[in-house]
Amino acid sequence: SSPLLLSPLATSSSETSSQGATSPTSMRAAMRVGGAGSAAALSEVCASVRMLSFDEDGCGVVFEALDLMCPADAQALLEGLRGAVAEAACSPYANLVLLRAMEVLGKEAASFVAVEMRGHAHAAASTAQGSEVLCYLQESAAGQPPTKALVEALVDECIGGDGAALCCQKHGHLVALSVMQCGA
């Protein structure tokens, strides 16, 4: 019942967006062709990862690109979200990109996400998408130093004031349970 198995579907039928960029649908088609066209499309996805990740149709393109890329290219694609990971974790679309990246790249992506989430975990824990990202981090990389540091900061923040509020939130309590079950 993993949400990672559900790829958002592209539904746009236009070839270009209103800004003149290639549409998610045409990017997806080009990635599937193979050869130079596929390489060009994957490069375009890397260059536009931040914009695509937050878009309903675009996140599916990034999702699929992560599956097609070699690990080094997928890591480079994830780097395109540097500085926007906390926002992405709470996005209804970009969180799927983070979850897929952590699934495909493993501990390297989990460490990247954990470092980027530092200072934003409490806010993310109160959203459905953010709590899912934080729980996945706990389940897949609890022993990694960046994840441990993220959880320690979250616990310190909760002890310093809002711990009860986190545990009583619809989504925050799932993070608290995950920390208790998986945390070091």
TORZA-675126 format. One record per residue: residue number from 1; x, y, z of N, C-alpha, C in turn. Coordinates in Angstrom, 3 decimals. Layout:
// residues N
REC   k      npx      npy      npz     capx     capy     capz      cpx      cpy      cpz
REC NUM        X        Y        Z        X        Y        Z        X        Y        Z
...
***
This chain:
// residues 184
REC   k      npx      npy      npz     capx     capy     capz      cpx      cpy      cpz
REC   1    0.828   -1.199    0.000    0.000    0.000    0.000    0.865    1.253    0.000
REC   2    2.013    1.169   -0.622    2.935    2.301   -0.661    2.455    3.347   -1.649
REC   3    2.466    4.632   -1.229    2.057    5.686   -2.149    3.059    5.865   -3.275
REC   4    4.225    5.250   -3.144    5.257    5.410   -4.148    4.943    4.656   -5.429
REC   5    4.010    3.751   -5.367    3.664    2.980   -6.547    2.700    3.727   -7.451
REC   6    2.135    4.813   -6.962    1.177    5.574   -7.742    1.867    6.742   -8.413
REC   7    2.003    6.684   -9.698    2.626    7.765  -10.444    1.548    8.735  -10.907
REC   8    1.721   10.022  -10.640    0.735   10.982  -11.131    0.690   10.936  -12.659
REC   9   -0.486   10.993  -13.187   -0.643   10.895  -14.636   -0.672   12.277  -15.263
REC  10    0.012   12.402  -16.371   -0.023   13.662  -17.116   -1.321   13.694  -17.907
REC  11   -2.022   14.807  -17.839   -3.293   14.912  -18.544   -3.312   16.057  -19.534
REC  12   -2.246   16.822  -19.572   -2.202   17.960  -20.489   -2.055   17.451  -21.917
REC  13   -2.763   18.077  -22.832   -2.657   17.652  -24.225   -1.960   18.682  -25.097
REC  14   -1.641   19.827  -24.544   -0.968   20.845  -25.351    0.509   20.523  -25.480
REC  15    1.111   20.952  -26.559    2.527   20.689  -26.783    3.429   21.679  -26.054
REC  16    2.938   22.885  -25.819    3.714   23.862  -25.081    2.829   24.548  -24.071
REC  17    3.443   24.989  -22.988    2.691   25.711  -21.974    2.516   27.150  -22.414
REC  18    1.804   27.918  -21.599    1.567   29.320  -21.934    2.859   30.122  -21.923
REC  19    3.911   29.607  -21.284    5.180   30.320  -21.232    6.124   29.871  -22.335
REC  20    5.680   28.962  -23.196    6.487   28.546  -24.320    7.401   27.360  -24.026
REC  21    7.414   26.852  -22.826    8.252   25.706  -22.495    7.576   24.426  -22.979
REC  22    8.334   23.379  -23.140    7.792   22.098  -23.550    6.837   21.604  -22.475
REC  23    5.717   21.051  -22.881    4.715   20.586  -21.927    5.160   19.279  -21.279
REC  24    4.600   18.995  -20.097    4.905   17.715  -19.450    4.572   16.517  -20.335
REC  25    3.498   16.602  -21.090    3.106   15.481  -21.956    4.151   15.225  -23.035
REC  26    4.644   16.290  -23.670    5.638   16.090  -24.718    6.988   15.685  -24.124
REC  27    7.302   16.170  -22.926    8.541   15.730  -22.254    8.475   14.227  -21.981
REC  28    7.338   13.793  -21.476    7.163   12.379  -21.152    7.297   11.520  -22.408
REC  29    6.684   11.951  -23.485    6.769   11.209  -24.744    8.208   11.157  -25.243
REC  30    8.925   12.267  -25.162   10.315   12.312  -25.623   11.209   11.418  -24.774
REC  31   10.947   11.341  -23.476   11.763   10.477  -22.611   11.605    9.012  -22.990
REC  32   10.433    8.646  -23.463   10.149    7.250  -23.791   10.707    6.826  -25.141
REC  33   11.055    7.795  -25.996   11.530    7.498  -27.346   12.879    6.801  -27.324
REC  34   13.744    7.233  -26.438   15.092    6.685  -26.380   16.041    7.511  -27.226
REC  35   17.303    7.204  -27.124   18.318    7.887  -27.924   18.513    9.336  -27.537
REC  36   18.900   10.143  -28.536   19.216   11.551  -28.305   17.997   12.340  -27.842
REC  37   16.815   12.002  -28.341   15.596   12.691  -27.927   15.300   12.482  -26.458
REC  38   15.523   11.271  -26.010   15.311   10.950  -24.596   16.323   11.677  -23.719
REC  39   17.573   11.689  -24.137   18.620   12.378  -23.376   18.329   13.873  -23.280
REC  40   17.864   14.458  -24.377   17.526   15.884  -24.375   16.347   16.154  -23.440
REC  41   15.359   15.281  -23.466   14.192   15.454  -22.592   14.584   15.322  -21.124
REC  42   15.444   14.353  -20.815   15.902   14.182  -19.434   16.710   15.391  -18.973
REC  43   17.499   15.958  -19.862   18.245   17.182  -19.524   17.292   18.336  -19.254
REC  44   16.233   18.417  -20.050   15.240   19.468  -19.841   14.516   19.283  -18.510
REC  45   14.245   18.040  -18.143   13.616   17.766  -16.852   14.541   18.223  -15.719
REC  46   15.825   17.920  -15.839   16.797   18.368  -14.828   16.813   19.882  -14.702
REC  47   16.777   20.557  -15.829   16.824   22.023  -15.823   15.548   22.638  -15.262
REC  48   14.449   21.915  -15.321   13.145   22.446  -14.897   12.572   21.711  -13.691
REC  49   13.399   20.972  -12.973   12.885   20.092  -11.918   12.077   20.832  -10.863
REC  50   12.509   22.003  -10.493   11.779   22.721   -9.436   10.372   23.092   -9.906
REC  51   10.265   23.641  -11.084    8.959   24.026  -11.616    8.081   22.789  -11.839
REC  52    8.639   21.755  -12.433    7.873   20.553  -12.734    7.388   19.838  -11.473
REC  53    8.221   19.795  -10.451    7.887   19.050   -9.236    6.648   19.579   -8.535
REC  54    6.415   20.867   -8.622    5.282   21.482   -7.939    4.023   21.536   -8.810
REC  55    4.100   20.982   -9.989    2.988   20.993  -10.932    2.324   19.619  -10.974
REC  56    1.015   19.598  -11.057    0.280   18.331  -11.053    0.743   17.398  -12.175
REC  57    0.879   17.914  -13.386    1.324   17.087  -14.504    2.843   16.904  -14.485
REC  58    3.534   17.963  -14.139    4.996   17.941  -14.167    5.628   16.973  -13.185
REC  59    5.007   16.802  -12.017    5.615   15.892  -11.031    5.655   14.463  -11.550
REC  60    4.681   14.099  -12.374    4.699   12.768  -12.974    5.859   12.585  -13.933
REC  61    6.234   13.660  -14.602    7.374   13.622  -15.516    8.664   13.426  -14.713
REC  62    8.807   14.166  -13.630    9.993   14.033  -12.780   10.031   12.640  -12.165
REC  63    8.879   12.168  -11.742    8.730   10.831  -11.161    9.263    9.783  -12.136
REC  64    8.829    9.873  -13.385    9.254    8.924  -14.409   10.729    9.097  -14.765
REC  65   11.194   10.344  -14.804   12.607   10.602  -15.110   13.508    9.950  -14.074
REC  66   13.115   10.003  -12.809   13.915    9.363  -11.758   14.060    7.865  -12.008
REC  67   13.029    7.267  -12.543   13.077    5.835  -12.847   13.960    5.522  -14.044
REC  68   14.083    6.462  -14.977   14.853    6.231  -16.200   16.330    6.592  -16.065
REC  69   16.661    7.435  -15.120   18.032    7.959  -15.006   18.950    7.005  -14.250
REC  70   20.226    7.115  -14.569   21.228    6.416  -13.771   21.297    7.126  -12.422
REC  71   21.821    6.470  -11.389   21.853    7.092  -10.056   22.540    8.466  -10.008
REC  72   23.631    8.644  -10.740   24.333    9.937  -10.712   23.457   11.044  -11.299
REC  73   22.756   10.753  -12.387   21.872   11.751  -12.987   20.659   12.013  -12.095
REC  74   20.136   10.964  -11.468   19.001   11.140  -10.565   19.399   11.996   -9.361
REC  75   20.614   11.804   -8.866   21.103   12.626   -7.755   21.241   14.080   -8.199
REC  76   21.717   14.303   -9.413   21.831   15.664   -9.950   20.448   16.295  -10.097
REC  77   19.477   15.505  -10.514   18.111   16.004  -10.624   17.599   16.428   -9.247
REC  78   17.837   15.619   -8.235   17.404   15.940   -6.875   18.075   17.215   -6.368
REC  79   19.319   17.422   -6.748   20.035   18.644   -6.355   19.321   19.900   -6.849
REC  80   18.560   19.777   -7.917   17.795   20.902   -8.435   16.728   21.393   -7.472
REC  81   16.418   20.598   -6.467   15.436   20.999   -5.453   16.088   21.600   -4.211
REC  82   17.414   21.738   -4.236   18.104   22.312   -3.075   17.498   23.673   -2.749
REC  83   17.196   23.872   -1.490   16.590   25.118   -1.039   15.070   25.117   -1.094
REC  84   14.491   24.119   -1.722   13.028   24.040   -1.834   12.472   22.735   -1.267
REC  85   13.313   21.949   -0.609   12.880   20.632   -0.125   11.806   20.751    0.955
REC  86   11.943   21.686    1.875   10.935   21.832    2.935    9.575   22.176    2.331
REC  87    9.575   23.059    1.363    8.330   23.400    0.674    7.826   22.206   -0.134
REC  88    8.738   21.496   -0.781    8.359   20.325   -1.577    7.741   19.237   -0.703
REC  89    8.266   19.058    0.493    7.755   18.028    1.390    6.283   18.263    1.724
REC  90    5.859   19.502    1.743    4.478   19.845    2.091    3.577   20.016    0.874
REC  91    4.142   19.886   -0.303    3.386   20.051   -1.547    2.639   18.766   -1.894
REC  92    1.410   18.891   -2.393    0.683   17.680   -2.775    1.306   16.940   -3.955
REC  93    2.192   17.603   -4.700    2.820   16.964   -5.851    4.305   16.727   -5.639
REC  94    5.014   17.732   -5.206    6.468   17.617   -5.067    6.873   16.611   -3.993
REC  95    6.019   16.358   -3.014    6.364   15.350   -2.009    6.522   13.980   -2.647
REC  96    5.759   13.727   -3.704    5.886   12.446   -4.416    7.254   12.310   -5.073
REC  97    7.788   13.434   -5.532    9.125   13.442   -6.127   10.159   13.094   -5.065
REC  98   10.033   13.697   -3.880   10.976   13.396   -2.789   10.884   11.932   -2.375
REC  99    9.675   11.429   -2.242    9.507   10.028   -1.842   10.101    9.085   -2.881
REC 100    9.860    9.364   -4.160   10.414    8.512   -5.220   11.935    8.600   -5.242
REC 101   12.465    9.806   -5.067   13.925    9.965   -5.052   14.535    9.161   -3.913
REC 102   13.895    9.188   -2.744   14.424    8.410   -1.616   14.307    6.916   -1.877
REC 103   13.263    6.521   -2.577   13.106    5.103   -2.901   14.153    4.660   -3.921
REC 104   14.379    5.472   -4.953   15.298    5.121   -6.033   16.758    5.248   -5.599
REC 105   17.083    6.327   -4.906   18.481    6.611   -4.558   18.883    6.146   -3.161
REC 106   17.928    5.813   -2.348   18.234    5.289   -1.024   18.778    6.330   -0.068
REC 107   19.786    5.923    0.676   20.302    6.734    1.772   20.892    8.076    1.335
REC 108   21.425    8.151    0.124   21.968    9.424   -0.356   20.861   10.474   -0.453
REC 109   19.740   10.083   -1.029   18.615   11.013   -1.148   18.008   11.302    0.215
REC 110   17.917   10.276    1.059   17.367   10.481    2.400   18.220   11.466    3.186
REC 111   19.526   11.352    3.073   20.412   12.290    3.763   20.218   13.706    3.237
REC 112   20.123   13.849    1.935   19.894   15.157    1.320   18.587   15.771    1.834
REC 113   17.520   14.989    1.843   16.218   15.481    2.299   16.280   15.845    3.780
REC 114   16.908   15.002    4.582   16.998   15.270    6.023   17.753   16.565    6.306
REC 115   18.855   16.783    5.610   19.627   18.019    5.793   18.791   19.228    5.398
REC 116   18.092   19.123    4.277   17.276   20.229    3.791   16.057   20.502    4.684
REC 117   15.564   19.484    5.363   14.379   19.637    6.215   14.707   20.215    7.594
REC 118   15.961   20.222    7.953   16.363   20.703    9.284   15.834   22.113    9.502
REC 119   15.144   22.313   10.609   14.543   23.593   10.933   13.116   23.745   10.413
REC 120   12.659   22.776    9.628   11.317   22.852    9.046   10.484   21.610    9.388
REC 121   11.029   20.699   10.169   10.357   19.424   10.417    9.057   19.595   11.188
REC 122    9.044   20.470   12.176    7.822   20.635   12.976    6.669   21.128   12.108
REC 123    6.933   22.106   11.258    5.889   22.617   10.360    5.459   21.540    9.364
REC 124    6.418   20.789    8.842    6.094   19.734    7.872    5.289   18.620    8.515
REC 125    5.580   18.326    9.781    4.887   17.238   10.481    3.389   17.499   10.607
REC 126    2.976   18.739   10.513    1.560   19.060   10.676    0.776   18.957    9.368
REC 127    1.438   18.599    8.275    0.741   18.423    6.998    0.750   16.954    6.597
REC 128   -0.226   16.554    5.824   -0.304   15.153    5.382    0.936   14.759    4.587
REC 129    1.330   15.606    3.638    2.465   15.283    2.786    3.775   15.346    3.559
REC 130    3.946   16.368    4.370    5.177   16.510    5.148    5.360   15.380    6.132
REC 131    4.273   14.961    6.771    4.390   13.855    7.721    4.749   12.557    7.004
REC 132    4.248   12.393    5.796    4.583   11.191    5.021    6.078   11.164    4.689
REC 133    6.637   12.313    4.312    8.068   12.400    4.018    8.880   12.124    5.278
REC 134    8.487   12.723    6.403    9.222   12.521    7.653    9.135   11.068    8.127
REC 135    7.976   10.465    7.995    7.835    9.054    8.387    8.680    8.154    7.488
REC 136    8.695    8.440    6.190    9.510    7.639    5.276   10.988    7.772    5.617
REC 137   11.413    8.975    5.965   12.799    9.170    6.396   13.105    8.285    7.591
REC 138   12.206    8.256    8.559   12.409    7.437    9.747   12.464    5.950    9.399
REC 139   11.569    5.517    8.534   11.495    4.102    8.178   12.684    3.638    7.352
REC 140   13.221    4.524    6.521   14.260    4.098    5.586   15.676    4.510    5.984
REC 141   15.806    5.510    6.845   17.156    6.013    7.133   17.301    6.501    8.565
REC 142   16.643    5.846    9.505   16.681    6.300   10.900   18.100    6.327   11.463
REC 143   18.948    5.431   11.005   20.306    5.356   11.530   21.293    6.323   10.902
REC 144   20.889    7.016    9.850   21.779    7.950    9.161   21.958    9.221   10.003
REC 145   23.191    9.718   10.108   23.429   10.926   10.914   22.529   12.123   10.566
REC 146   22.283   12.427    9.281   21.397   13.569    9.005   19.958   13.350    9.510
REC 147   19.465   12.115    9.405   18.121   11.820    9.896   18.093   11.903   11.416
REC 148   19.118   11.376   12.064   19.197   11.478   13.528   19.205   12.935   13.966
REC 149   19.980   13.769   13.272   20.054   15.196   13.621   18.701   15.872   13.408
REC 150   18.003   15.514   12.341   16.687   16.082   12.073   15.714   15.709   13.183
REC 151   15.707   14.444   13.571   14.794   13.976   14.619   15.152   14.617   15.964
REC 152   16.442   14.713   16.265   16.854   15.363   17.514   16.382   16.812   17.552
REC 153   16.512   17.508   16.438   16.053   18.898   16.378   14.536   18.975   16.547
REC 154   13.822   18.051   15.939   12.369   18.018   16.073   11.969   17.748   17.519
REC 155   12.610   16.776   18.144   12.313   16.446   19.543   12.656   17.622   20.453
REC 156   13.809   18.238   20.235   14.192   19.408   21.034   13.168   20.531   20.891
REC 157   12.700   20.747   19.678   11.706   21.789   19.440   10.400   21.459   20.159
REC 158   10.025   20.184   20.136    8.784   19.768   20.798    8.901   19.878   22.314
REC 159   10.032   19.450   22.854   10.244   19.530   24.296   10.262   20.987   24.737
REC 160   10.797   21.847   23.873   10.882   23.264   24.187    9.552   23.981   24.126
REC 161    8.499   23.330   23.700    7.251   24.065   23.667    6.057   23.350   23.095
REC 162    6.126   22.839   21.874    4.936   22.403   21.170    4.813   20.885   21.030
REC 163    5.391   20.128   21.944    5.354   18.672   21.846    3.953   18.108   21.909
REC 164    3.161   18.589   22.868    1.793   18.092   22.997    0.980   18.437   21.758
REC 165    1.206   19.625   21.224    0.465   20.027   20.023    0.799   19.107   18.854
REC 166    2.068   18.750   18.714    2.464   17.848   17.634    1.790   16.499   17.799
REC 167    1.814   15.948   18.990    1.231   14.624   19.243   -0.282   14.609   19.076
REC 168   -0.920   15.750   19.249   -2.375   15.827   19.135   -2.850   16.178   17.729
REC 169   -1.933   16.481   16.836   -2.316   16.807   15.465   -2.609   15.540   14.681
REC 170   -3.490   15.678   13.721   -3.885   14.543   12.894   -2.679   13.874   12.238
REC 171   -1.749   14.663   11.715   -0.595   14.108   11.017    0.649   14.087   11.896
REC 172    0.761   15.031   12.793    1.922   15.110   13.674    2.080   13.878   14.551
REC 173    0.957   13.316   14.988    1.075   12.135   15.845    1.676   10.948   15.088
REC 174    1.479   10.894   13.771    2.091    9.822   12.976    3.610    9.956   12.965
REC 175    4.085   11.195   12.903    5.528   11.444   12.957    6.065   11.051   14.331
REC 176    5.332   11.441   15.385    5.758   11.093   16.739    5.820    9.574   16.909
REC 177    4.835    8.872   16.405    4.839    7.404   16.485    6.012    6.823   15.696
REC 178    6.268    7.371   14.529    7.381    6.891   13.700    8.708    7.087   14.416
REC 179    8.863    8.227   15.064   10.089    8.488   15.821   10.223    7.474   16.948
REC 180    9.124    7.191   17.628    9.168    6.232   18.741    9.460    4.819   18.246
REC 181    8.916    4.455   17.088    9.102    3.116   16.561   10.456    2.912   15.899
REC 182   10.926    3.904   15.166   12.122    3.743   14.348   13.325    4.524   14.837
REC 183   13.091    5.524   15.648   14.170    6.409   16.072   15.206    5.706   16.916
REC 184   16.418    6.255   16.826   17.514    5.678   17.603   17.463    6.211   19.020
***
